[in-house]
């Protein structure tokens, strides 16, 4: 993320002088509407990395295939970041696994890379908590179907293939009823925050488990002191620069794009806690499970390797 600059669900984008949600390619306040950033007239390619992972593989003679849920494939975001790969939108889990089996067992003239993304476990964890029964059922369904519709069809038929299974994050239990809304519980918080050229406050960025603030430089220490006082027992308050120096965003020097988008203060809630901004119909916290913080539950992920 330190190189791409895409560091959370929402962040400040200098190209439009607003907080945006890049995966939806929308302004953050537009909730779940897609592509509202297109109103800016700026080409979508200007918002994302110019060289994709799949183009890099293509240059090395490796063909790539991506299987992703048809509800958000294609999209403005995926059309750009998936360049260099053949994309296969799927209808459901069985469809995805059977397609992947066919792709993997057909004759190949070049090395190939396959990426299959399944989001239903994450969705269930958000809405019912990581230990809720629907989440358990989603996990059980996934592994059962993986065996029936993928492993049985690929064993001994896929050549020299390595199967890798991992996740982009875990989740921690949270309670939406105990969310600490900064603008409801800290009376003068808006006074500290930067605004765009239209006078709108630049909030909120990140997520309720790692909220990034764009604080006016002259108020930075005062804001930190007040936030630490108000959030005692709930969260740690850091200057983002401190986390950059400790390589939280990668070992390499962050890109200019990253630094231009990044807030200067970050709030990292403790386990079970959430901190966010409230505007009815726009910004609320309603999840039972969440991620983005530094607890082991959120950061420790599986990494499984299996020769097929």
Secondary structure, DSSP 8 states (H G I E B T S, - for coil): -TTT---SSSEEETTTTEEEETTTTEEGGGTT---GGGGG---GGGGS-SS-HHHHHHHTT-EEEEEEEGGGSS-HHHHHHTTTSEEEEESSHHHHHHHHHHHHHS--SS-EEEEE---HHHHHHHHH-TTSHHHHHHHHHHHHHHIIIIIHHHTTTS-S-EEEEE-S---EE--GGG-EEHHHHSTTHHHHB-B-TTS-B---EEETTEEEE-B-GGGHHHHHHHHHHHTTTTEEEEEHHHHHHTTTT-SS---HHHHHH--SEEEEE-TT--EE--BTTTB----SEE-SSSSHHHH---EEEEE-
